[in-house]
Amino acid sequence: MRRRFFATAILSALVSVLLFGGSAASAPGRTKLTTINLDTLPIANGFPLDLGIQKGFFANHGIEIKKKTLQSGNEIVLALANGDGDIGYIGYVPAIIGRTQGIKFTVVAASDDEGTSVDDNWQNILVKGSSSIRTAQDLAGRTIAVNALKGVGEVMIKAALKKLGVDPNAPKLVSLPFPSMVSALRNGQIDAFWAPEPFVTQGLADGDRIVMAPGPVLGKYWPIGCYGALENWIAKNPELAKSFRDAMNESLTYAQAHPDEIRALLPSATKNIRLPIWSSVVDRDKLVQLAKYTKEFGVIDSLPNMTKLVPSSVLGGKILQGTIGNAFLTLRLDGKLVTQLPHGKYTIVVTDNSKTTGFRLAGPGVTKQTSVKGTGRSTWTVTLKKGKYVYSSVTQPKRKRVLKIT
């Protein structure tokens, strides 16, 4: 009972923050703002919007945000189709579903991505600590709760199981609201559940274990969330859509660089949850693969027009993973070391594990580095131009590697 109350209290607190977090205030020198009615979800992944409002990024672009919180991406797509909202924050799977069902949803701005492993991912499959389920293979024949059938959870779980060599139809999937999952696991109604934060951290604190992180199985920094609108709204408001995208991209960049300010927006019981990777670039190759998975597992009958779903106005790019320690220095794409990349936009997530040096990247138009004495995660979104870039140790410049951009 305590777990159920705690989960409900957390969700209620998050909804309160989202509902009453405020709208964009007038920027200095501006007398009139244009209102955008935005439908969002009750999860912390959408908090860069709230932080951007606080920082005045939207007001600086002449925008006032008025939010409404709904419970699922599919619900938001339907709300937009019925004229209830201008822009919605949803997952890419509901966007893909809507597009194939004749709802002309178009991405306006990217938002969030999953992590790299069970150690840092915020959306996972959990089991009881005493469970005999130890690997993805052990999930065969078991019952897994997801928040909705034919949705993000089902697609991600089945795709990840197939990639790991497990029959994707071997587990039984059942639908439960996120706050009900922890008590259902405790009562033996289910064997596992798939959920985002804050339920991951709550489960771990109560002794549950992560048995699989579907997103990282499919690829490092798998794209999950976005902001979008219907084609006809964008056609009627092209400058407003661009201004929203610019303000949202500023908000994403700022949020990723200032996670403590995101945590300050969270209720006290959720301040230590795992946060997603926020990036203004979207990996179009991964989105195409996600659409194929969605069709393969029977959620849609045909593939959407991806250039209509994610137009060229949305920054395309890849997310690179940099790491540095006292004895190692790496730069990877999807877990593989890179020495050459095509020119373009990249988000680089650097994990600095050393208290005596930092990670430095230098080349045409880019000079970035992490703290020498501090540790943690830093994120940069940069344009890599044709030429030679060098990533190295700040205090040991001879410890370096060359990245060629073509």
C-alpha positions as MATLAB code, in Angstrom:
seq = 'MRRRFFATAILSALVSVLLFGGSAASAPGRTKLTTINLDTLPIANGFPLDLGIQKGFFANHGIEIKKKTLQSGNEIVLALANGDGDIGYIGYVPAIIGRTQGIKFTVVAASDDEGTSVDDNWQNILVKGSSSIRTAQDLAGRTIAVNALKGVGEVMIKAALKKLGVDPNAPKLVSLPFPSMVSALRNGQIDAFWAPEPFVTQGLADGDRIVMAPGPVLGKYWPIGCYGALENWIAKNPELAKSFRDAMNESLTYAQAHPDEIRALLPSATKNIRLPIWSSVVDRDKLVQLAKYTKEFGVIDSLPNMTKLVPSSVLGGKILQGTIGNAFLTLRLDGKLVTQLPHGKYTIVVTDNSKTTGFRLAGPGVTKQTSVKGTGRSTWTVTLKKGKYVYSSVTQPKRKRVLKIT';
ca = [
       0.000    0.000    0.000;
       2.858    2.380    0.830;
       4.417    1.790   -2.607;
       1.106    2.491   -4.370;
       0.576    5.690   -2.373;
       4.158    6.815   -3.003;
       3.888    6.212   -6.761;
       0.560    8.042   -6.958;
       1.949   10.930   -4.927;
       4.956   11.256   -7.240;
       2.783   11.268  -10.357;
       0.419   13.804   -8.796;
       3.347   16.053   -7.909;
       4.719   15.878  -11.442;
       1.309   16.692  -12.901;
       1.038   19.666  -10.544;
       4.391   21.012  -11.681;
       3.404   20.620  -15.320;
      -0.044   22.115  -14.880;
       0.941   25.044  -12.721;
       4.516   25.658  -13.821;
       3.483   28.950  -15.420;
       3.575   30.477  -18.870;
       6.212   32.535  -20.595;
       6.478   36.053  -19.224;
       6.995   39.140  -21.326;
      10.554   39.778  -22.425;
      12.091   43.193  -21.877;
      10.980   45.593  -24.587;
       8.122   43.371  -25.795;
       4.506   44.356  -25.305;
       2.722   41.495  -27.047;
       3.386   37.764  -27.160;
       1.775   35.185  -29.418;
       0.168   32.325  -27.497;
       0.905   28.697  -28.341;
      -1.398   26.141  -26.735;
       0.822   23.166  -25.955;
      -0.309   19.664  -24.955;
       2.283   17.803  -22.873;
       2.829   14.658  -20.782;
       3.254   14.320  -16.984;
       6.899   13.254  -17.155;
      10.158   15.025  -16.352;
      11.421   14.564  -19.918;
       9.358   17.596  -20.909;
      10.877   19.892  -18.294;
      13.319   21.684  -20.650;
      10.202   23.489  -21.889;
       9.456   24.705  -18.350;
      13.060   25.719  -17.800;
      13.078   27.555  -21.121;
       9.968   29.445  -20.046;
      11.647   30.393  -16.773;
      14.772   31.581  -18.578;
      12.776   33.725  -20.999;
      13.812   31.840  -24.147;
      10.245   31.662  -25.441;
       9.368   35.229  -24.496;
      12.526   36.383  -26.272;
      11.095   34.798  -29.417;
       7.714   36.475  -28.869;
       5.956   33.358  -27.566;
       3.720   32.702  -24.583;
       3.167   29.012  -23.751;
      -0.116   27.779  -22.296;
       0.098   24.114  -21.322;
      -2.398   21.306  -20.918;
      -1.305   17.940  -19.503;
      -2.702   14.751  -21.055;
      -1.859   11.138  -20.235;
      -0.537    9.609  -23.476;
       0.983   10.526  -26.798;
      -1.924    8.961  -28.678;
      -4.310   11.160  -26.686;
      -2.299   14.245  -27.618;
      -2.296   13.349  -31.328;
      -6.087   13.025  -31.240;
      -6.405   16.298  -29.323;
      -4.404   18.150  -31.983;
      -6.496   16.518  -34.719;
      -9.619   17.835  -32.991;
      -8.249   21.373  -32.724;
      -7.457   21.103  -29.009;
      -3.893   22.428  -28.997;
      -1.341   23.838  -31.411;
       1.803   21.854  -30.564;
       2.168   18.565  -28.700;
       4.996   16.832  -26.854;
       4.807   13.108  -27.691;
       6.870   10.019  -28.415;
       7.903    9.180  -31.951;
       5.768    6.006  -31.999;
       2.462    7.919  -31.493;
       3.686   10.365  -34.138;
       4.297    7.488  -36.547;
       0.900    5.923  -35.744;
      -0.918    9.224  -36.261;
       0.825    9.873  -39.555;
      -0.185    6.471  -40.952;
      -3.787    6.975  -39.822;
      -4.235   10.170  -41.808;
      -3.405   12.648  -39.053;
      -0.743   14.816  -40.665;
       1.513   15.261  -37.647;
       4.883   16.861  -38.360;
       7.852   17.188  -36.020;
       8.764   20.795  -35.202;
      11.633   20.148  -32.775;
      13.518   17.180  -31.366;
      13.554   16.540  -27.623;
      14.878   13.510  -25.746;
      16.784   10.273  -26.229;
      17.433    7.169  -24.172;
      20.821    6.390  -22.626;
      23.574    3.881  -23.336;
      23.012    0.987  -20.873;
      21.046   -0.232  -17.864;
      23.369    1.918  -15.758;
      22.196    5.264  -17.127;
      18.911    4.617  -18.920;
      15.691    6.117  -17.564;
      13.159    3.718  -19.143;
      13.653    0.016  -18.372;
      12.169   -3.385  -17.572;
      12.293   -4.138  -13.847;
      11.729   -7.328  -11.837;
      11.661   -8.073   -8.123;
      15.064   -8.430   -6.506;
      14.254  -12.032   -5.594;
      13.048  -12.933   -9.094;
      14.638  -15.807  -11.009;
      14.572  -13.573  -14.104;
      18.190  -12.577  -14.696;
      18.459  -11.984  -18.447;
      16.288  -10.986  -21.375;
      16.073  -14.681  -22.303;
      14.387  -15.365  -18.952;
      11.489  -13.066  -19.919;
      10.115  -15.729  -22.297;
       6.786  -16.992  -20.996;
       6.565  -14.228  -18.362;
       4.047  -11.398  -17.986;
       5.326   -7.851  -18.550;
       3.245   -4.750  -17.846;
       3.311   -1.785  -20.226;
       1.240    1.371  -19.977;
      -0.526    0.723  -23.292;
      -0.649   -2.092  -25.824;
       0.358   -1.261  -29.408;
       2.420    1.662  -28.109;
       6.005    2.673  -27.418;
       6.596   -0.019  -24.792;
       5.386   -2.905  -26.913;
       7.385   -1.833  -29.964;
      10.608   -1.242  -28.008;
      10.379   -4.445  -25.967;
       9.646   -6.694  -28.939;
      12.343   -5.111  -31.096;
      14.942   -5.432  -28.322;
      14.027   -9.055  -27.594;
      14.297   -9.961  -31.266;
      17.714   -8.300  -31.484;
      18.856  -10.377  -28.497;
      17.640  -13.595  -30.114;
      14.478  -13.993  -28.025;
      11.085  -14.675  -29.617;
       9.428  -11.222  -29.364;
       6.040  -12.869  -28.808;
       7.259  -15.158  -26.005;
       6.418  -12.785  -23.114;
       2.814  -11.836  -22.428;
       2.236   -8.075  -22.414;
      -0.556   -6.576  -20.325;
      -1.670   -2.976  -19.963;
      -1.477   -1.228  -16.579;
      -1.137    2.431  -15.566;
       2.412    3.224  -14.445;
       1.419    3.928  -10.796;
      -0.255    0.481  -10.553;
       2.735   -1.486  -11.818;
       4.824   -1.583   -8.647;
       2.002   -3.014   -6.517;
       1.106   -5.496   -9.292;
       4.711   -6.709   -9.279;
       4.687   -7.033   -5.488;
       1.379   -8.954   -5.527;
       2.551  -11.397   -8.192;
       0.065  -10.252  -10.830;
       2.975   -9.575  -13.205;
       6.561  -10.788  -13.445;
       8.077   -7.548  -14.740;
       7.153   -4.042  -15.790;
       8.398   -1.523  -18.332;
       8.339    2.042  -17.052;
      10.091    5.418  -17.197;
      11.183    7.584  -14.305;
      10.274    8.160  -11.515;
       9.209    4.520  -11.287;
      12.674    3.189  -12.181;
      14.356    4.961   -9.267;
      11.477    4.053   -6.955;
      11.778    0.368   -7.871;
      15.544    0.327   -7.427;
      15.211    1.969   -4.011;
      12.800   -0.794   -2.974;
      15.111   -3.587   -4.104;
      13.889   -4.251   -7.638;
      16.379   -4.950  -10.437;
      16.689   -3.752  -14.029;
      16.755   -6.779  -16.286;
      16.764   -5.001  -19.663;
      16.978   -1.506  -21.115;
      15.210   -1.884  -24.501;
      16.333    1.480  -25.938;
      20.093    0.945  -25.495;
      19.731   -2.610  -26.838;
      18.454   -1.098  -30.090;
      21.134    1.609  -30.178;
      22.943    4.152  -28.044;
      20.869    7.324  -27.530;
      17.725    5.928  -29.146;
      15.336    8.814  -30.068;
      12.135    8.873  -28.009;
      10.388   12.258  -27.754;
       9.625   15.275  -29.926;
       7.460   18.375  -30.310;
       5.185   18.596  -33.308;
       2.060   20.026  -34.867;
      -0.321   19.343  -37.713;
       0.825   20.315  -41.196;
      -1.974   22.845  -41.642;
      -1.062   24.684  -38.404;
       2.576   24.923  -39.523;
       1.509   26.120  -42.994;
      -0.594   28.883  -41.409;
       2.089   29.818  -38.851;
       5.511   29.197  -40.443;
       7.349   31.963  -38.577;
       5.749   31.008  -35.266;
       6.733   27.353  -35.782;
      10.319   28.420  -36.519;
      10.397   30.667  -33.447;
       9.127   27.800  -31.292;
      11.793   25.469  -32.690;
      14.548   28.036  -32.035;
      13.358   28.619  -28.459;
      12.945   24.880  -27.842;
      16.430   24.144  -29.155;
      17.841   26.796  -26.807;
      15.898   25.194  -23.949;
      17.158   21.678  -24.751;
      20.770   22.830  -24.930;
      20.484   24.772  -21.682;
      18.724   21.923  -19.846;
      21.333   19.372  -20.887;
      24.109   21.666  -19.663;
      22.331   22.513  -16.379;
      20.752   19.325  -14.979;
      20.668   20.794  -11.454;
      18.202   23.417  -12.664;
      15.978   20.663  -14.082;
      16.142   18.802  -10.764;
      15.141   21.998   -8.970;
      11.818   21.850  -10.854;
      11.104   18.322   -9.616;
       9.193   17.407   -6.466;
      11.547   16.554   -3.573;
      10.836   12.815   -3.806;
      12.018   12.681   -7.430;
      15.076   14.944   -7.521;
      17.531   12.042   -7.924;
      15.832   10.329  -10.859;
      17.766    9.463  -13.999;
      17.426   12.164  -16.634;
      17.298   11.611  -20.402;
      19.676   12.979  -22.988;
      18.200   16.167  -24.440;
      19.380   17.095  -27.914;
      18.217   19.402  -30.677;
      19.352   16.896  -33.331;
      17.493   13.774  -34.384;
      19.024   10.605  -35.794;
      16.899   10.018  -38.891;
      18.379    6.567  -39.505;
      17.179    5.393  -36.095;
      13.734    6.889  -36.701;
      13.398    5.003  -39.988;
      14.305    1.818  -38.137;
      11.776    2.634  -35.401;
       9.047    3.023  -38.045;
      10.013   -0.362  -39.496;
       9.789   -1.963  -36.050;
       6.374   -0.365  -35.546;
       5.132   -1.976  -38.762;
       6.877   -5.303  -38.141;
       5.120   -5.784  -34.812;
       1.660   -4.978  -36.137;
       1.114   -1.509  -34.711;
       0.820    0.085  -38.174;
      -0.003   -1.395  -41.574;
       2.207    0.827  -43.719;
       5.265    3.013  -43.246;
       4.801    6.790  -42.949;
       6.349    9.355  -45.258;
       9.406   10.107  -43.116;
      10.313   13.330  -44.918;
       6.842   14.647  -44.107;
       7.026   13.397  -40.527;
      10.499   14.835  -39.883;
      11.143   17.685  -42.365;
      14.537   19.158  -43.149;
      13.819   22.105  -40.829;
      14.480   19.735  -37.895;
      18.192   19.314  -37.340;
      19.439   15.902  -38.386;
      22.521   14.525  -36.722;
      24.133   11.868  -34.598;
      24.954   11.620  -30.904;
      28.555   10.743  -30.068;
      29.760    9.314  -26.765;
      33.033   10.664  -25.401;
      34.733    9.271  -22.305;
      37.895   10.134  -20.416;
      39.594    8.675  -17.360;
      43.103    8.587  -15.992;
      43.993    5.752  -18.383;
      41.516    5.941  -21.264;
      40.190    8.353  -23.881;
      37.521    7.382  -26.403;
      34.966    8.774  -28.838;
      32.259    6.396  -30.053;
      29.182    6.293  -32.288;
      26.676    3.590  -31.342;
      29.338    1.948  -29.188;
      31.999    1.813  -31.914;
      35.199    3.865  -31.924;
      35.199    6.504  -34.671;
      38.119    7.969  -36.594;
      36.160    9.500  -39.490;
      32.694   11.067  -39.800;
      30.765   13.083  -42.407;
      30.409   16.806  -41.722;
      27.259   18.008  -40.027;
      25.539   18.546  -36.670;
      26.466   16.336  -33.733;
      25.571   16.177  -30.076;
      28.551   14.950  -28.065;
      27.890   13.484  -24.605;
      31.130   13.347  -22.618;
      31.482   11.252  -19.457;
      34.446   12.611  -17.487;
      35.620   10.094  -14.863;
      38.872   11.840  -13.940;
      39.547   14.364  -11.175;
      42.931   15.254  -12.653;
      42.181   15.921  -16.323;
      39.385   16.739  -18.731;
      38.196   15.888  -22.241;
      39.099   18.460  -24.901;
      37.830   18.715  -28.496;
      39.361   21.224  -30.895;
      39.107   21.796  -34.621;
      37.545   24.133  -37.207;
      35.050   26.311  -35.339;
      35.042   24.162  -32.180;
      36.954   24.411  -28.911;
      35.306   22.575  -26.024;
      36.549   20.970  -22.841;
      35.312   19.529  -19.562;
      36.529   20.485  -16.094;
      39.975   19.287  -15.023;
      39.073   18.738  -11.366;
      35.394   17.883  -11.725;
      33.711   14.694  -12.907;
      30.323   14.076  -14.483;
      28.547   14.441  -17.800;
      28.844   17.318  -20.251;
      26.953   17.731  -23.507;
      27.782   19.876  -26.529;
      25.856   20.294  -29.783;
      28.330   21.363  -32.454;
      28.770   21.631  -36.192;
      31.752   19.605  -37.361;
      33.177   20.981  -40.609;
      35.413   19.285  -43.129;
      38.911   18.999  -41.723;
      40.801   17.561  -38.764;
      39.644   17.605  -35.153;
      41.665   16.468  -32.180;
      40.250   15.143  -28.934;
      42.686   14.890  -26.083;
      43.411   15.053  -22.377;
      43.429   18.656  -21.137;
      46.451   18.169  -18.849;
      48.211   15.573  -21.034;
      47.918   16.982  -24.560;
      50.112   14.215  -25.974;
      47.348   11.777  -25.050;
      45.235   12.534  -28.111;
      43.422   11.105  -31.095;
      42.499   12.550  -34.478;
      38.968   12.653  -35.898;
      38.758   13.284  -39.643;
      35.608   15.021  -40.913;
      34.848   14.545  -44.612;
];
